[in-house]
């Protein structure tokens, strides 16, 4: 009798954007643990991306890593085409790449505003559009949003919150379009997660922790678990929806 656990994503191919470190890296590793071959993109952290790819290969999965500017229309198309060329297909897209530039809105530069819009919104649109030329019926599209897309718990992130709010409507609208193909479209909404962007021992932590129901920062693995659920067969009837992984800050 075989007591080995079944790999619910065996035979699937995934692309995770912005996955050299932090939440993206945890997502890529979790999908591989569940059986998927994984392509990852990165901005600048080539060494970390290659180390992650090596960890994925050590699990017996295929893994490729390539540099792609998440704000570039050309890079979005190339990332998808490279994934299909290297892995053979694409079943799961995880739009993880994102940028947060905090600060007083009245003082934010046009460059800072455009960077957040181009990475967090336009970049998601373009890589999703490119991926849909390849994703088969029954595929998965999962975007990493934010609890700030629903409510904004503190000042200084107005533009970032607006970009994540845009993903809420995009997710619902695209779910309507792709329902006939049984391609599900969902969000995972992290709250305060211990990453380089917002470390648990960082300057923001003392003001954030009192607002949490679970009085600690989340771990990247906890976000990855939610993404893996939405990518798996158990979530085939979940679409146009989202999961908050925010320690109750939105409660």
C-alpha positions as CSV (number, residue, x, y, z in Angstrom):
1,X,0.0,0.0,0.0
2,X,1.4,3.4,-1.0
3,X,1.3,5.8,1.9
4,X,3.1,8.6,0.1
5,X,1.0,11.8,0.0
6,X,-0.6,12.7,-3.3
7,X,0.8,15.7,-5.1
8,X,-2.2,17.8,-6.0
9,X,-0.4,19.9,-8.5
10,X,1.5,17.0,-10.2
11,X,1.9,17.7,-13.9
12,X,1.0,21.4,-13.6
13,X,3.2,24.3,-14.7
14,X,3.3,27.6,-12.9
15,X,4.7,31.1,-13.4
16,X,5.2,33.2,-10.3
17,X,6.3,36.8,-10.9
18,X,8.6,38.7,-8.6
19,X,9.6,35.5,-6.8
20,X,13.3,35.8,-5.9
21,X,12.5,36.5,-2.3
22,X,9.8,37.1,0.3
23,X,6.2,36.1,-0.4
24,X,6.9,35.2,-4.1
25,X,9.7,32.8,-3.2
26,X,7.6,31.1,-0.5
27,X,4.8,30.7,-3.1
28,X,7.1,29.2,-5.8
29,X,8.5,26.7,-3.3
30,X,5.1,25.7,-2.0
31,X,3.7,25.1,-5.5
32,X,6.8,22.9,-6.2
33,X,6.3,21.0,-3.0
34,X,2.7,20.3,-4.2
35,X,4.1,18.9,-7.5
36,X,4.2,21.8,-10.0
37,X,7.1,22.7,-12.2
38,X,7.8,26.4,-11.6
39,X,9.1,29.4,-13.5
40,X,10.0,32.5,-11.6
41,X,10.8,36.1,-12.6
42,X,13.0,38.5,-10.7
43,X,14.0,42.1,-10.9
44,X,17.5,42.4,-9.5
45,X,18.1,39.5,-7.1
46,X,19.6,37.0,-9.6
47,X,21.6,35.1,-7.0
48,X,18.5,34.5,-4.8
49,X,16.4,33.5,-7.8
50,X,18.9,30.9,-8.9
51,X,19.2,29.6,-5.4
52,X,15.4,29.2,-5.2
53,X,15.4,27.4,-8.6
54,X,18.0,25.0,-7.3
55,X,15.8,24.3,-4.2
56,X,12.9,23.6,-6.5
57,X,15.0,21.2,-8.6
58,X,16.1,19.5,-5.5
59,X,12.4,18.5,-5.0
60,X,12.5,16.8,-8.4
61,X,10.6,19.6,-10.2
62,X,11.7,21.6,-13.2
63,X,12.5,25.2,-12.4
64,X,13.6,28.2,-14.5
65,X,14.4,31.8,-13.4
66,X,14.7,34.8,-15.6
67,X,15.0,38.6,-15.2
68,X,12.0,40.6,-16.1
69,X,11.0,44.2,-15.2
70,X,7.4,43.9,-13.9
71,X,6.6,47.3,-15.3
72,X,7.7,46.4,-18.9
73,X,5.1,45.4,-21.5
74,X,7.8,43.5,-23.5
75,X,9.0,41.7,-20.4
76,X,5.5,40.5,-19.5
77,X,5.1,38.8,-22.9
78,X,8.6,37.4,-22.9
79,X,8.2,36.0,-19.4
80,X,5.1,34.0,-20.4
81,X,6.6,32.8,-23.7
82,X,9.8,31.7,-22.0
83,X,7.8,29.8,-19.4
84,X,5.9,27.9,-22.0
85,X,9.1,27.2,-24.0
86,X,11.0,25.9,-21.0
87,X,8.2,24.1,-19.1
88,X,6.1,23.1,-22.1
89,X,2.9,24.7,-21.0
90,X,1.3,27.1,-18.4
91,X,-1.5,26.1,-16.1
92,X,-1.1,28.5,-13.1
93,X,-0.2,32.2,-13.1
94,X,0.6,33.9,-9.8
95,X,0.8,37.7,-10.2
96,X,3.0,38.4,-7.2
97,X,5.4,41.2,-8.4
98,X,4.5,44.4,-6.6
99,X,6.0,47.6,-5.2
100,X,5.2,49.8,-2.3
101,X,6.5,53.4,-2.1
102,X,5.1,54.8,1.1
103,X,4.9,58.5,1.9
104,X,2.7,61.6,2.0
105,X,0.6,61.6,-1.1
106,X,1.0,65.4,-1.5
107,X,4.7,64.9,-1.9
108,X,4.8,61.7,-4.0
109,X,6.6,62.2,-7.4
110,X,5.0,61.3,-10.7
111,X,7.8,58.7,-11.0
112,X,6.7,57.1,-7.7
113,X,3.1,57.1,-8.7
114,X,3.7,55.7,-12.2
115,X,6.0,53.0,-10.8
116,X,3.3,51.7,-8.5
117,X,0.6,51.8,-11.2
118,X,2.8,50.2,-13.8
119,X,4.0,47.3,-11.7
120,X,1.0,46.7,-9.5
121,X,-1.8,47.2,-12.0
122,X,-0.6,47.5,-15.6
123,X,2.0,44.7,-15.1
124,X,-0.7,42.4,-13.8
125,X,-3.0,43.1,-16.7
126,X,-0.3,42.5,-19.3
127,X,1.2,39.3,-18.0
128,X,-2.3,37.9,-17.4
129,X,-3.3,38.8,-21.0
130,X,-0.2,37.1,-22.3
131,X,-0.7,34.0,-20.1
132,X,-4.3,33.6,-21.3
133,X,-3.1,32.7,-24.8
134,X,-1.7,29.6,-23.2
135,X,-3.6,28.7,-20.0
136,X,-6.0,25.8,-20.8
137,X,-9.5,25.3,-19.6
138,X,-9.5,24.7,-15.8
139,X,-6.4,26.8,-15.3
140,X,-5.7,29.2,-12.4
141,X,-5.0,32.9,-12.2
142,X,-4.1,34.2,-8.7
143,X,-3.0,37.7,-7.8
144,X,-1.4,38.8,-4.6
145,X,-3.4,41.8,-3.5
146,X,-3.4,43.3,0.0
147,X,-5.7,43.9,2.9
148,X,-5.1,47.6,2.0
149,X,-7.2,47.0,-1.2
150,X,-10.3,46.7,1.1
151,X,-9.5,49.1,3.9
152,X,-6.5,51.3,4.6
153,X,-5.4,50.9,8.2
154,X,-2.8,53.7,8.3
155,X,-1.6,56.7,6.4
156,X,1.1,56.9,3.8
157,X,0.0,54.2,1.4
158,X,-2.8,55.9,-0.6
159,X,-1.4,55.1,-4.1
160,X,-0.4,51.6,-3.1
161,X,-3.9,50.9,-1.6
162,X,-5.5,52.2,-4.8
163,X,-3.4,49.9,-7.0
164,X,-4.4,46.9,-4.8
165,X,-8.1,48.0,-4.9
166,X,-7.9,47.9,-8.7
167,X,-7.0,44.2,-8.5
168,X,-10.3,43.6,-6.6
169,X,-12.4,44.7,-9.6
170,X,-10.1,43.2,-12.1
171,X,-10.4,39.8,-10.4
172,X,-14.1,39.9,-10.3
173,X,-14.5,41.1,-13.9
174,X,-12.0,38.5,-15.3
175,X,-13.7,35.7,-13.3
176,X,-16.9,36.5,-15.2
177,X,-15.1,36.4,-18.6
178,X,-13.3,33.1,-17.9
179,X,-16.0,31.2,-16.1
180,X,-17.2,29.4,-19.2
181,X,-13.6,28.0,-19.5
182,X,-13.6,27.1,-15.8
183,X,-10.4,29.2,-15.3
184,X,-10.7,30.5,-11.8
185,X,-9.5,34.0,-11.0
186,X,-8.8,34.9,-7.4
187,X,-6.8,37.1,-4.9
188,X,-4.8,36.4,-1.8
189,X,-4.7,39.5,0.4
190,X,-1.7,39.5,2.8
191,X,-1.7,41.9,5.7
192,X,1.5,42.6,7.7
193,X,4.0,39.8,6.6
194,X,7.6,39.6,7.8
195,X,9.5,40.5,4.6
196,X,12.2,42.9,3.5
197,X,9.5,45.4,2.5
198,X,7.9,45.4,6.0
199,X,10.0,43.5,8.5
200,X,8.5,42.4,11.8
201,X,11.2,44.4,13.6
202,X,10.9,47.4,11.4
203,X,9.8,51.0,12.1
204,X,6.2,50.4,11.2
205,X,5.7,47.3,13.4
206,X,4.9,49.1,16.8
207,X,2.0,50.9,15.1
208,X,0.7,47.9,13.2
209,X,0.8,45.1,15.8
210,X,-1.9,46.7,18.1
211,X,-4.4,46.6,15.2
212,X,-4.0,42.9,14.7
213,X,-6.2,40.2,16.2
214,X,-3.3,37.8,16.2
215,X,-0.6,40.0,17.6
216,X,2.3,39.1,15.4
217,X,3.4,39.5,11.8
218,X,2.5,36.8,9.4
219,X,5.0,34.4,7.8
220,X,5.5,34.2,4.0
221,X,4.7,30.5,4.2
222,X,1.2,31.4,5.5
223,X,0.5,33.4,2.4
224,X,1.9,30.6,0.2
225,X,-0.5,28.1,1.7
226,X,-3.5,30.2,0.7
227,X,-2.2,30.6,-2.9
228,X,-1.6,26.8,-3.1
229,X,-5.2,26.1,-2.0
230,X,-6.5,28.4,-4.8
231,X,-4.2,26.7,-7.3
232,X,-5.3,23.2,-6.4
233,X,-8.3,21.0,-7.4
234,X,-10.1,21.7,-4.1
235,X,-10.7,25.3,-5.2
236,X,-12.3,24.6,-8.6
237,X,-15.5,26.3,-7.6
238,X,-13.9,29.4,-6.0
239,X,-13.6,32.3,-8.4
240,X,-14.0,36.1,-8.3
241,X,-13.1,35.9,-4.7
242,X,-10.2,36.4,-2.3
243,X,-8.6,35.2,0.9
244,X,-7.4,37.6,3.6
245,X,-4.2,36.4,5.3
246,X,-3.9,39.4,7.6
247,X,-3.9,38.3,11.2
248,X,-7.3,40.0,11.6
249,X,-6.2,43.5,10.9
250,X,-9.3,43.9,8.7
251,X,-11.7,42.3,11.2
